[in-house]
Amino acid sequence: MLKRPTGSPGETPESELEDGMLASANAGGGVTAPPVVADSEIDDELEEDEDEDSEEDEDSDDESDGEEDDDSEPSVWFDSDAKAFIVSMAIHVTLLVSLAAYPIWEVVSDAPSMIMTSASPDAEPEEFKVVDEIAFAEEPSEEIGANSVGTSGMAMSTAPVLSDVSDLTNPVLERPMDLVMNDASYQVQQVAGLVEDKKVTKGMTGVGATGTDGAVDRVTYEILQMMEERPTLVVWLFDQSGSLFERRKEIRARFDRIYDELGLVSKAKEEQNTEAGSKRDESRLLTSVIAFGDHVELITPKPTDDLEEIRKAIDSIKMDQSGVEKVFSALFKAGEQFKHLRSTRSRREPERNVMMVVVTDERGDDAEGLEATIKLYRQYAMPVHVIGVPAPFGREFTYIKYVDPDPQFDQSPQWAQVDQGPESIFPERIQIGFDNNFFEEPVIDSGFGPFALSRLCYETGGTFYTVHPNRRYDGRVREGEISAYASRMEYFFDPERMFQYRPEYVSKEEYMQRVSKSPLRQSLIKAAQFARVGDFDPTQVRFVKADEAQYVTQLTTAQQSAARLEPKLMMLAEMLQVGEAGREKETNPRWLAGFDLSYGMALAHKVRTEGYNAMLAKAKRGMKFENEKSNTWVLKPDAEISVGSKAEKEAQQARDLLE
């Protein structure tokens, strides 16, 4: 440590050094570098410092006495060599510390890190859809899957060329960390079996099938899916009406193939349970049969896995001549009968899956029980599948080609009226044309089943299969082509194209609330409930002017039919005109299409009727023949409107709406 010199008068070198520094400072007017001092002299000074330390206490009094003189002397704490030494020391120490810390830093940097993130409350998770639709062959097969004639190849794609590299990309889905929240009240309700199963998803409606076999094969697939999860009970509910006689026979014959395949799966699952030490001795697949008509009959109160017993149960179904189908009463009774299998009151999970399969060709006569049935089936997560018929578009009933199932009676086909519609809560199209002659009116497939049963399937996660043996999309189905027990429908539409026009499967209250908020919907519902307006069919288009009085009488008589129809068409068009105010705000494709169709039809019929009436009135006022020898007027349809600008404007509007 460097100390300040004591300033002893006998130390000449030190005094000279100090005097030299002072002189330099005074001469230069500033601080200059001190003179170079030899190393030996610095060592001598250090030794002298040590001696001076020991004498410091003794000389303290003398130093204090000479303090005033010493203050004027300059002090030297660091020279250049000392500064260099300190800087070098600091650099070396820093370097050594860095080298020592480098291995530790490498270990820390390579260590795994945990990053906790939380989703922004405003960010919405990206929605992705899972493909639930499965393509099925319409033609029945003797065996299913790898057991068929195609062996294991049936499990592969049936495309003409099998690509080495898939054209479908494999998306990487980043799943955010789930937040675990425990709701005590929900757990208590779940234990008591009072809450809906979270696995209940919305079902499908309007799934077209050409034959019963195709629909049954699809139901078989649904049963297999449920059996993969846990043991399953399938309840078959059969309509007892005579029109279902043939369909029951087809399903009964199909049961052999169905349950052979299901039996193989059931046996394999039971063997797996045995190997895993499961104590469950019951069959993995049980079946129950219920018949309904005017009354509900539980044919197999105790579910069975005996295929012969199932066949006998179906064969024992008696024909109901009442014409009443209480399908919702049957479903509610079945749900109450087997809901205990879905309860979690005394176990951690349900004992069995329960699935209902309804076979009917009508809409049901007890739709007032729909809401209670939906509530029951959603509470216990029991899906309902219906093998039914397509509903006629905007109509409550249609006609089926009925042949008496008893060969001892007349086998001549007859057309019987059946209630198979509409596809929505209320008809959503106007009733125009074919006044009081519903049979002659062409029936159009709505693309969906009757509303109540379709909504039940939709709400419970099931599927409504619309079966029609004569379904085709390439043209009109003639009356002679209709198969026995099939409904009289002339035009069908591709279900995939009709999907965007699906009815709104909501309660009546919710439906009316939505209607009340839209002028377009209000006007369409009001017009659809308007009394049926007959189609204008001009019976007379040829008028001979042999006698003036007789000629005028002919014109007046022909005008009467148009005059009776014209006010009704005008009123109908005015109802729908009110809905134009809400057309721009309407976003539902079905409502837009229904409104355009109805309003366009009303305007077209109105212009046609008014044009006919106006031309006859013009003829009564007198029209000159181009050929003076002519005496006959013949009216022909023409796209050109020549009876007024208003009619021409309405005709163009009708074209725009209908095209």
Phi, psi and omega per residue, in radians:
M1 nan 2.366 -3.120
L2 -1.532 2.296 3.130
K3 -2.004 2.740 3.052
R4 -1.248 2.308 -3.135
P5 -1.073 2.581 -3.127
T6 -1.387 -0.274 3.078
G7 1.351 0.708 3.131
S8 -1.233 2.362 -3.065
P9 -1.136 -0.358 -3.093
G10 -1.435 -0.159 -3.080
E11 -1.653 1.560 -3.030
T12 -1.170 -0.790 -3.111
P13 -1.027 -0.685 -3.123
E14 -1.184 -0.685 -3.133
S15 -1.155 -0.717 3.110
E16 -1.106 -0.686 3.120
L17 -1.077 -0.761 -3.129
E18 -1.174 -0.732 -3.135
D19 -1.126 -0.644 3.135
G20 -1.157 -0.725 3.109
M21 -1.107 -0.737 -3.131
L22 -1.132 -0.713 -3.135
A23 -1.150 -0.720 3.128
S24 -1.083 -0.723 3.134
A25 -1.109 -0.728 -3.112
N26 -1.227 -0.620 -3.086
A27 -1.314 -0.735 -3.058
G28 -1.495 -0.238 -3.125
G29 1.330 0.177 3.139
G30 -2.798 -3.084 -3.107
V31 -1.549 2.244 3.107
T32 -2.085 2.921 -3.121
A33 -1.176 2.415 -3.137
P34 -1.186 2.730 3.107
P35 -1.178 2.756 -3.127
V36 -1.270 2.348 -3.127
V37 -2.051 2.385 -3.129
A38 -1.154 2.679 -3.127
D39 -1.118 -0.636 -3.134
S40 -1.106 -0.620 3.118
E41 -1.180 -0.627 3.124
I42 -1.159 -0.682 3.109
D43 -1.109 -0.712 3.123
D44 -1.099 -0.652 -3.136
E45 -1.162 -0.663 3.109
L46 -1.117 -0.701 3.116
E47 -1.144 -0.693 3.130
E48 -1.144 -0.574 3.117
D49 -1.105 -0.680 3.138
E50 -1.122 -0.675 3.109
D51 -1.193 -0.615 -3.102
E52 -1.242 -0.525 3.102
D53 -1.060 -0.723 -3.119
S54 -1.218 -0.458 -3.117
E55 -1.707 0.129 -3.013
E56 -1.140 -0.727 -3.113
D57 -1.158 -0.649 -3.089
E58 -1.231 -0.607 -3.077
D59 -1.605 0.032 -3.056
S60 -1.044 -0.634 -3.124
D61 -1.203 -0.701 3.140
D62 -1.163 -0.659 -3.141
E63 -1.152 -0.653 3.122
S64 -1.161 -0.533 3.134
D65 -1.244 -0.586 -3.119
G66 -1.734 0.406 -3.059
E67 -1.151 -0.590 -3.094
E68 -1.209 -0.559 3.136
D69 -1.332 -0.636 -3.078
D70 -1.241 -0.475 -3.086
D71 -1.058 -0.438 -3.117
S72 -1.426 -0.149 -3.116
E73 -1.555 2.419 3.093
P74 -1.291 2.640 -3.111
S75 -1.979 2.532 3.126
V76 -2.080 1.972 3.126
W77 -1.706 -0.778 -3.106
F78 -2.316 2.372 2.960
D79 -1.781 -3.091 -3.064
S80 -1.165 -0.656 -3.138
D81 -1.183 -0.616 3.128
A82 -1.177 -0.707 3.120
K83 -1.118 -0.739 3.128
A84 -1.101 -0.654 3.125
F85 -1.103 -0.769 -3.101
I86 -1.173 -0.736 3.131
V87 -1.096 -0.779 3.117
S88 -1.068 -0.714 3.123
M89 -1.076 -0.752 -3.119
A90 -1.138 -0.714 3.139
I91 -1.113 -0.795 -3.114
H92 -1.146 -0.698 3.122
V93 -1.112 -0.760 3.121
T94 -1.062 -0.748 3.132
L95 -1.106 -0.752 3.136
L96 -1.123 -0.733 3.130
V97 -1.131 -0.695 3.127
S98 -1.115 -0.778 3.128
L99 -1.112 -0.631 3.135
A100 -1.242 -0.559 -3.087
A101 -1.504 -0.234 -3.074
Y102 -1.044 -0.858 3.111
P103 -1.021 -0.665 -3.139
I104 -1.139 -0.713 3.138
W105 -1.105 -0.692 3.130
E106 -1.091 -0.732 3.134
V107 -1.130 -0.753 -3.111
V108 -1.171 -0.704 -3.113
S109 -1.181 -0.524 3.134
D110 -1.464 -0.184 -3.083
A111 -1.201 2.477 3.122
P112 -1.114 2.501 -3.122
S113 -1.990 2.650 3.098
M114 -1.955 2.150 -3.139
I115 -2.015 2.111 3.135
M116 -1.840 2.168 3.132
T117 -2.192 2.785 3.071
S118 -2.347 2.493 -3.101
A119 -1.216 2.503 3.080
S120 -1.134 2.398 -3.113
P121 -1.131 -0.376 -3.124
D122 -1.554 -0.278 -3.077
A123 -1.384 2.281 3.104
E124 -1.657 2.360 -3.140
P125 -1.132 2.490 3.135
E126 -1.164 2.226 -3.105
E127 -1.478 2.275 3.037
F128 -2.256 2.573 -3.040
K129 -1.861 2.451 3.062
V130 -1.761 2.266 -3.110
V131 -1.277 2.008 -3.124
D132 -1.801 -0.275 -3.049
E133 -1.394 2.377 3.141
I134 -2.076 2.373 3.111
A135 -1.499 2.334 -3.124
F136 -2.182 2.664 3.043
A137 -1.389 2.438 3.134
E138 -1.295 -0.555 -3.104
E139 -1.396 2.345 3.138
P140 -1.190 2.555 3.105
S141 -2.002 2.641 -3.122
E142 -1.186 -0.685 3.139
E143 -2.231 2.881 -3.080
I144 -2.020 2.446 3.006
G145 1.197 -2.457 -3.054
A146 -1.220 -0.240 3.115
N147 -1.436 -0.060 -3.102
S148 -1.412 -3.088 -3.105
V149 -1.145 -0.381 3.128
G150 -1.423 -0.017 -3.113
T151 0.863 -2.442 -3.042
S152 -1.195 -0.321 3.121
G153 -1.118 -0.370 3.130
M154 -1.197 -0.301 3.122
A155 -1.470 -0.125 -3.123
M156 -1.784 3.004 3.115
S157 -1.149 2.520 3.117
T158 -1.752 0.414 3.099
A159 -1.200 2.671 -3.133
P160 -1.057 -0.633 -3.117
V161 -2.203 2.312 3.136
L162 -1.668 1.919 -3.069
S163 -1.271 2.485 3.090
D164 -1.256 -0.586 -3.132
V165 -2.094 2.253 -3.111
S166 -1.183 2.438 3.060
D167 -1.355 -0.219 -3.108
L168 -1.594 2.195 3.118
T169 -1.299 2.676 3.138
N170 -1.764 1.665 -3.054
P171 -1.198 2.555 3.084
V172 -1.721 2.039 -3.097
L173 -1.737 2.149 3.110
E174 -1.655 2.011 -3.092
R175 -1.674 2.095 3.123
P176 -1.197 2.764 3.135
M177 -1.130 2.216 -3.135
D178 -1.293 2.443 3.052
L179 -1.626 2.208 -3.110
V180 -1.619 2.057 3.137
M181 -2.227 2.283 -3.132
N182 -1.866 2.103 3.103
D183 -1.869 1.905 -3.052
A184 -1.102 -0.699 -3.118
S185 -1.133 -0.676 3.111
Y186 -1.134 -0.704 -3.137
Q187 -1.108 -0.686 3.123
V188 -1.113 -0.747 3.130
Q189 -1.165 -0.619 -3.130
Q190 -1.172 -0.713 3.110
V191 -1.093 -0.650 -3.139
A192 -1.367 -0.101 3.131
G193 1.266 0.601 -3.050
L194 -1.916 0.079 -3.104
V195 -2.051 2.793 3.134
E196 -1.323 2.566 3.069
D197 -1.242 2.329 -3.101
K198 -1.178 -0.243 -3.113
K199 -1.440 -0.071 3.132
V200 -1.224 2.087 3.128
T201 -2.123 2.871 3.136
K202 -1.216 2.483 -3.083
G203 -1.625 -2.816 -3.085
M204 -2.167 2.560 3.102
T205 -2.302 2.767 3.089
G206 1.220 0.543 3.087
V207 -1.462 1.870 -3.027
G208 -1.312 2.516 3.073
A209 -2.523 2.408 -3.127
T210 -1.313 -0.693 -3.106
G211 -2.297 2.912 3.119
T212 -1.111 -0.641 -3.121
D213 -1.035 -0.723 3.131
G214 -1.093 -0.734 3.121
A215 -1.161 -0.698 -3.141
V216 -1.139 -0.663 3.094
D217 -1.080 -0.656 3.109
R218 -1.196 -0.669 3.069
V219 -1.109 -0.657 3.102
T220 -1.030 -0.719 3.101
Y221 -1.066 -0.743 3.123
E222 -1.092 -0.671 3.108
I223 -1.114 -0.761 3.119
L224 -1.041 -0.707 3.125
Q225 -1.083 -0.707 -3.133
M226 -1.243 -0.622 3.133
M227 -1.188 -0.441 3.077
E228 -1.126 -0.496 -3.091
E229 -1.472 -0.861 -3.129
R230 -2.875 2.989 3.065
P231 -0.938 2.570 -2.948
T232 -2.316 2.512 2.989
L233 -1.980 2.209 3.080
V234 -1.940 2.154 3.139
V235 -1.898 2.063 3.116
W236 -1.683 2.165 3.129
L237 -1.989 2.024 -3.039
F238 -1.887 2.317 3.000
D239 -1.227 2.318 -3.091
Q240 -1.579 0.082 -3.102
S241 -1.188 2.715 -3.103
G242 -1.134 -0.482 -3.132
S243 -1.218 -0.260 3.126
L244 -1.673 0.069 -3.062
F245 -1.010 -0.867 -3.099
E246 -1.169 -0.660 -3.122
R247 -1.178 -0.660 3.073
R248 -1.083 -0.694 3.118
K249 -1.109 -0.710 3.135
E250 -1.119 -0.748 -3.135
I251 -1.205 -0.694 3.126
R252 -1.070 -0.709 3.101
A253 -1.200 -0.530 -3.126
R254 -1.348 -0.327 -3.089
F255 -1.044 -0.603 -3.128
D256 -1.015 -0.847 -3.129
R257 -1.199 -0.727 -3.105
I258 -1.033 -0.928 -3.011
Y259 -1.371 -0.326 2.973
D260 -1.140 -0.804 3.123
E261 -1.165 -0.810 3.136
L262 -1.130 -0.565 3.116
G263 -1.149 -0.650 3.092
L264 -1.096 -0.764 3.119
V265 -1.139 -0.740 3.138
S266 -1.078 -0.742 -3.138
K267 -1.116 -0.739 3.129
A268 -1.096 -0.719 3.128
K269 -1.160 -0.696 3.127
E270 -1.136 -0.648 3.083
E271 -1.139 -0.652 3.086
Q272 -1.125 -0.716 3.114
N273 -1.118 -0.667 3.127
T274 -1.136 -0.766 3.124
E275 -1.126 -0.576 -3.139
A276 -1.452 0.016 3.111
G277 1.445 0.383 3.139
S278 -1.208 2.483 -3.139
K279 -1.668 0.066 -3.090
R280 -1.336 2.119 -3.110
D281 -1.766 -0.184 -3.065
E282 -1.321 2.758 3.111
S283 -1.178 2.588 -3.121
R284 -1.293 -0.417 3.129
L285 -2.224 2.116 3.065
L286 -2.072 2.708 -3.080
T287 -2.351 2.501 3.045
S288 -2.341 2.611 -3.087
V289 -2.171 2.316 3.117
I290 -2.275 2.436 3.078
A291 -2.027 2.527 3.135
F292 -2.498 2.553 3.060
G293 -2.720 -2.038 3.008
D294 -1.289 -0.399 3.082
H295 -2.252 2.892 -3.135
V296 -1.959 2.264 -3.113
E297 -2.181 2.097 3.085
L298 -1.540 1.696 -3.016
I299 -1.255 -0.638 3.117
T300 -2.122 1.471 -3.131
P301 -1.010 -0.606 3.103
K302 -1.810 2.059 -3.140
P303 -0.985 2.618 -3.061
T304 -2.374 2.775 3.008
D305 -1.996 0.187 3.141
D306 -1.509 1.965 -3.083
L307 -1.105 -0.630 3.126
E308 -1.139 -0.679 3.100
E309 -1.149 -0.625 3.110
I310 -1.154 -0.756 3.115
R311 -1.051 -0.801 -3.139
K312 -1.092 -0.634 3.133
A313 -1.110 -0.722 3.130
I314 -1.209 -0.708 3.141
D315 -1.139 -0.433 -3.080
S316 -1.440 -0.076 -3.119
I317 -1.172 2.185 -3.123
K318 -1.637 2.618 -3.137
M319 -1.317 2.349 3.123
D320 -1.782 2.124 -3.095
Q321 -1.648 0.039 -3.060
S322 -1.251 -0.462 -3.077
G323 1.396 0.175 -3.132
V324 -1.891 2.357 3.120
E325 -2.173 1.816 3.127
K326 -1.651 1.242 -3.054
V327 -1.246 -0.650 -3.111
F328 -1.295 -0.545 3.030
S329 -1.129 -0.712 3.115
A330 -1.131 -0.741 -3.141
L331 -1.148 -0.707 -3.137
F332 -1.152 -0.710 3.121
K333 -1.130 -0.711 3.118
A334 -1.140 -0.695 3.112
G335 -1.106 -0.749 3.102
E336 -1.149 -0.601 -3.099
Q337 -1.174 -0.643 -2.979
F338 -2.090 0.187 -3.125
K339 -1.166 -0.388 -3.132
H340 -1.118 -0.407 3.111
L341 -1.257 -0.301 -3.129
R342 -1.821 -0.051 -3.095
S343 -1.324 2.542 3.064
T344 -1.974 0.423 -3.087
R345 -1.133 -0.697 -3.058
S346 -2.054 0.229 3.139
R347 -2.624 2.887 -3.097
R348 -1.343 -0.475 3.116
E349 -2.473 2.812 -3.126
P350 -1.062 2.655 3.129
E351 -1.225 -0.694 -3.118
R352 -2.536 2.727 2.838
N353 -1.378 2.532 3.133
V354 -2.213 2.231 -3.079
M355 -2.299 2.322 3.128
M356 -1.824 2.382 3.078
V357 -2.189 1.966 -3.110
V358 -1.757 2.319 3.098
V359 -2.062 1.937 -3.087
T360 -2.715 2.831 3.082
D361 -2.156 0.340 3.113
E362 -2.369 3.069 -3.071
R363 -1.505 -0.353 -3.065
G364 1.719 2.521 -3.089
D365 -1.838 0.190 -3.121
D366 -2.329 0.815 -3.101
A367 -1.136 -0.199 3.090
E368 -1.134 -0.291 3.099
G369 -1.604 0.191 -3.084
L370 -1.087 -0.884 -3.042
E371 -1.087 -0.735 3.120
A372 -1.137 -0.652 3.131
T373 -1.176 -0.739 3.103
I374 -1.066 -0.779 -3.131
K375 -1.051 -0.771 -3.131
L376 -1.114 -0.811 -3.047
Y377 -1.290 -0.538 3.060
R378 -1.287 -0.605 3.140
Q379 -1.084 -0.660 -3.093
Y380 -1.878 0.204 3.048
A381 0.893 1.010 3.103
M382 -2.010 1.873 -3.118
P383 -1.258 2.596 3.102
V384 -2.055 2.169 3.056
H385 -1.954 2.440 -3.104
V386 -2.182 2.201 2.963
I387 -1.700 1.655 -2.990
G388 -2.176 -2.608 -3.070
V389 -2.254 2.747 3.066
P390 -1.256 2.469 3.099
A391 -1.458 2.435 3.065
P392 -1.188 2.473 -3.072
F393 -1.140 2.050 3.035
G394 1.190 0.244 -3.124
R395 -2.170 2.616 3.131
E396 -1.510 -0.417 -3.092
F397 -2.522 2.867 3.041
T398 -2.563 -2.862 -3.094
Y399 -2.218 2.485 3.087
I400 -2.014 2.672 3.124
K401 -1.494 1.767 -3.009
Y402 -1.733 2.296 3.032
V403 -2.188 2.253 -3.086
D404 -1.002 2.179 -3.107
P405 -1.169 -0.314 3.118
D406 -1.537 1.977 -3.088
P407 -1.102 -0.240 3.128
Q408 -1.299 -0.257 -3.140
F409 -1.787 3.025 -3.116
D410 -1.029 2.235 -3.108
Q411 -1.694 0.207 3.096
S412 -1.184 2.339 -3.125
P413 -1.203 2.479 3.080
Q414 -2.257 2.701 3.132
W415 -1.768 2.029 -3.094
A416 -1.946 2.405 -3.139
Q417 -1.364 2.314 3.100
V418 -2.345 2.576 3.128
D419 -1.543 1.874 -3.108
Q420 -2.193 0.122 -3.104
G421 -2.578 -3.049 0.005
P422 -1.496 -3.102 -3.121
E423 -1.489 -0.154 3.119
S424 -2.151 3.020 -3.122
I425 -1.006 -0.858 3.072
F426 -2.120 2.661 3.041
P427 -1.018 2.401 -3.079
E428 -2.066 0.596 3.013
R429 -2.579 2.690 -3.090
I430 -1.324 2.694 3.092
Q431 -1.742 1.778 -3.070
I432 -2.427 2.423 3.133
G433 1.623 2.716 3.074
F434 0.934 0.946 -3.096
D435 -0.968 2.066 3.096
N436 1.047 0.407 3.102
N437 -2.377 1.245 -3.047
F438 -1.169 -0.513 -3.077
F439 -1.148 -0.632 -3.111
E440 -1.370 -0.294 3.142
E441 -1.228 2.213 3.115
P442 -1.065 2.311 -3.120
V443 -1.718 2.326 -3.099
I444 -1.985 2.376 3.072
D445 -1.185 2.225 3.132
S446 -1.312 -0.308 -3.076
G447 1.585 -0.044 -3.098
F448 -2.458 2.927 3.102
G449 -1.499 3.095 3.057
P450 -0.940 2.529 -2.945
F451 -1.011 -0.923 -2.988
A452 -1.062 -0.846 3.141
L453 -1.193 -0.633 3.103
S454 -1.129 -0.719 3.123
R455 -1.160 -0.643 3.094
L456 -1.063 -0.772 3.087
C457 -1.094 -0.761 -3.108
Y458 -1.094 -0.770 -3.066
E459 -1.290 -0.451 -3.065
T460 -1.772 0.015 3.127
G461 1.491 0.298 3.121
G462 -1.682 -2.833 -3.107
T463 -2.439 2.416 3.037
F464 -1.810 2.064 3.139
Y465 -1.732 2.065 3.125
T466 -1.602 1.850 -3.049
V467 -1.746 2.214 3.006
H468 -2.578 2.126 -3.040
P469 -1.200 -0.322 -3.088
N470 -1.877 0.350 -3.111
R471 -1.137 2.231 2.991
R472 -2.733 2.728 -3.009
Y473 -2.012 0.151 -3.045
D474 -1.842 0.202 3.123
G475 2.816 -3.014 -3.081
R476 -1.386 2.468 3.056
V477 -1.675 2.038 -3.101
R478 -1.318 2.777 -3.110
E479 -1.042 -0.677 -3.126
G480 -1.221 -0.271 -3.141
E481 -1.531 -0.161 -3.097
I482 -1.229 2.281 3.127
S483 -1.362 2.831 3.106
A484 -1.077 2.428 3.122
Y485 1.220 0.163 3.094
A486 -1.701 2.647 -3.134
S487 -1.367 2.668 -3.095
R488 -1.463 1.635 3.091
M489 -2.189 2.343 -3.043
E490 -1.741 -0.452 -3.076
Y491 -2.346 2.401 3.113
F492 -2.188 2.689 3.121
F493 -2.173 2.637 -3.140
D494 -1.115 2.167 -3.128
P495 -1.013 -0.562 3.138
E496 -1.151 -0.641 3.107
R497 -1.311 -0.505 -3.115
M498 -1.420 -0.170 -3.043
F499 -1.025 -0.692 -3.115
Q500 -1.205 -0.258 3.112
Y501 -1.777 0.436 -3.122
R502 -1.126 2.411 3.090
P503 -1.105 2.839 3.110
E504 -1.489 1.941 -3.101
Y505 -1.545 1.386 3.138
V506 -2.288 3.011 3.114
S507 -1.211 2.864 -3.141
K508 -1.075 -0.672 -3.141
E509 -1.114 -0.810 3.132
E510 -1.131 -0.669 3.123
Y511 -1.056 -0.819 -3.106
M512 -1.211 -0.548 3.070
Q513 -1.125 -0.731 3.120
R514 -1.172 -0.671 3.119
V515 -1.120 -0.709 -3.078
S516 -1.139 -0.361 -3.107
K517 -1.565 -0.039 -3.061
S518 -2.272 2.083 3.063
P519 -1.059 -0.602 3.141
L520 -1.113 -0.816 -3.118
R521 -1.177 -0.694 3.124
Q522 -1.055 -0.802 -3.099
S523 -1.157 -0.646 -3.123
L524 -1.208 -0.752 3.127
I525 -1.131 -0.709 3.135
K526 -1.130 -0.746 -3.137
A527 -1.207 -0.600 3.135
A528 -1.181 -0.485 3.128
Q529 -1.538 -0.068 3.108
F530 -1.173 2.590 -3.116
A531 -0.976 2.512 -3.105
R532 -0.983 2.293 3.128
V533 -1.819 2.173 -3.117
G534 -1.171 2.707 3.113
D535 -1.421 2.437 3.120
F536 -1.360 2.065 -3.140
D537 -2.208 1.667 -3.095
P538 -1.118 1.958 -3.112
T539 -1.369 -0.357 -3.099
Q540 -2.256 2.103 3.115
V541 -2.186 0.007 -3.106
R542 -2.099 2.168 -3.082
F543 -2.269 2.133 -3.111
V544 -1.761 2.223 -3.123
K545 -1.725 1.171 3.092
A546 -1.440 -0.690 3.124
D547 -2.313 2.354 -3.049
E548 -1.070 -0.781 -3.125
A549 -1.143 -0.768 3.121
Q550 -1.155 -0.617 3.129
Y551 -1.119 -0.778 3.128
V552 -1.153 -0.680 3.116
T553 -1.086 -0.723 3.109
Q554 -1.070 -0.760 -3.130
L555 -1.150 -0.725 -3.125
T556 -1.148 -0.744 3.125
T557 -1.096 -0.717 -3.141
A558 -1.168 -0.546 -3.138
Q559 -1.214 -0.430 -3.035
Q560 -1.105 -0.719 -3.138
S561 -1.122 -0.691 3.105
A562 -1.230 -0.636 -3.122
A563 -1.162 -0.582 3.120
R564 -1.246 -0.590 -3.058
L565 -1.507 -0.523 -3.030
E566 -1.025 -0.776 3.136
P567 -1.092 -0.643 3.126
K568 -1.152 -0.731 3.126
L569 -1.178 -0.631 3.109
M570 -1.138 -0.747 3.122
M571 -1.139 -0.696 3.133
L572 -1.122 -0.755 3.124
A573 -1.133 -0.653 3.127
E574 -1.166 -0.638 3.079
M575 -1.047 -0.791 -3.083
L576 -1.326 -0.466 3.131
Q577 -1.072 -0.559 3.126
V578 -1.072 -0.564 -3.096
G579 -1.282 -0.229 3.133
E580 -1.053 -0.471 -3.118
A581 -1.127 -0.464 -3.118
G582 -1.809 0.163 -3.066
R583 -1.197 -0.681 -3.105
E584 -1.177 -0.482 -3.114
K585 -1.548 -0.226 -3.106
E586 -1.359 2.261 -3.108
T587 -1.987 -0.193 -3.112
N588 -1.385 2.108 -3.093
P589 -1.050 -0.616 -3.112
R590 -1.138 -0.815 -3.127
W591 -1.142 -0.675 3.118
L592 -1.124 -0.800 -3.136
A593 -1.139 -0.722 3.129
G594 -1.116 -0.696 3.133
F595 -1.184 -0.813 -3.127
D596 -1.070 -0.716 3.136
L597 -1.111 -0.833 -3.089
S598 -1.192 -0.796 -3.119
Y599 -1.168 -0.692 3.110
G600 -1.120 -0.733 3.114
M601 -1.124 -0.743 -3.119
A602 -1.098 -0.752 3.140
L603 -1.174 -0.711 -3.120
A604 -1.106 -0.798 3.114
H605 -1.150 -0.638 -3.137
K606 -1.143 -0.813 -3.130
V607 -1.136 -0.704 -3.136
R608 -1.112 -0.755 -3.133
T609 -1.190 -0.775 -3.139
E610 -1.139 -0.657 3.131
G611 -1.122 -0.730 3.113
Y612 -1.098 -0.799 -3.118
N613 -1.134 -0.702 -3.112
A614 -1.186 -0.645 3.129
M615 -1.170 -0.672 3.103
L616 -1.170 -0.673 3.097
A617 -1.123 -0.679 3.103
K618 -1.136 -0.659 3.111
A619 -1.155 -0.634 3.123
K620 -1.151 -0.575 3.136
R621 -1.311 -0.291 3.086
G622 1.966 2.051 3.063
M623 -2.219 2.408 -3.115
K624 -1.510 2.430 3.069
F625 -1.365 2.496 3.068
E626 -1.160 -0.636 3.080
N627 -1.831 2.082 -3.073
E628 -1.063 -0.399 -3.126
K629 -1.438 -0.203 -3.126
S630 -1.340 2.612 3.108
N631 -2.455 0.258 -3.070
T632 -2.304 2.343 3.033
W633 -1.856 2.357 3.091
V634 -2.183 2.133 3.129
L635 -1.544 2.272 3.123
K636 -2.213 2.528 3.105
P637 -1.101 2.489 -3.137
D638 -2.660 2.491 3.128
A639 -1.269 -0.381 -3.127
E640 -1.381 2.312 -3.137
I641 -1.808 2.158 -3.077
S642 -2.199 0.342 -3.073
V643 -1.943 0.113 3.119
G644 2.662 2.622 -3.116
S645 -1.211 -0.597 3.135
K646 -1.122 -0.786 3.115
A647 -1.107 -0.658 3.117
E648 -1.133 -0.715 3.121
K649 -1.135 -0.753 3.133
E650 -1.179 -0.598 3.102
A651 -1.125 -0.731 3.117
Q652 -1.170 -0.662 3.100
Q653 -1.118 -0.673 3.097
A654 -1.108 -0.720 3.110
R655 -1.082 -0.754 -3.120
D656 -1.103 -0.663 -3.107
L657 -1.292 -0.594 -3.041
L658 -1.589 -0.307 -3.118
E659 -1.399 nan nan
